[in-house]
C-alpha cells in the first residue's frame, strides 16, 4: 500500500497505466409505461368472462393431457415389468 502511494506521487497521472472501470451494460427498457402493481386497469364484465372461459378451457386441456400421460406412464411401467420378467427367464434358461 505504501509503495502505491509512493509511486502515485512520483509518476504523473497521465503516465500511469490504469484500467478504466467497467461499467455495467444499460438495461433496455420498453418505451411503454410500466404499470405499478397498485394501478387499476378497467375491464368490462364481458372481457373478464372471456378470460375466465379461456382459462377454464386451458385447465381442461391440461387436465386431459395429465390423464393421458398418467395412462402412458402406467403402460410403460407394465411393459418394463414384462420385459424384466422375460429377461429373468432368459437369464435362468441361459445358465
ABEGO torsion letter per residue (X at the ends): XAAAAAAAAABBAAABBBBBBBBBBBBBBBABBBBBAABBBBBBAAAAAAAAAAAAAAAAAAAAAAAAAAAAAAAAAAAAAAAAAAAAAAAAAAX
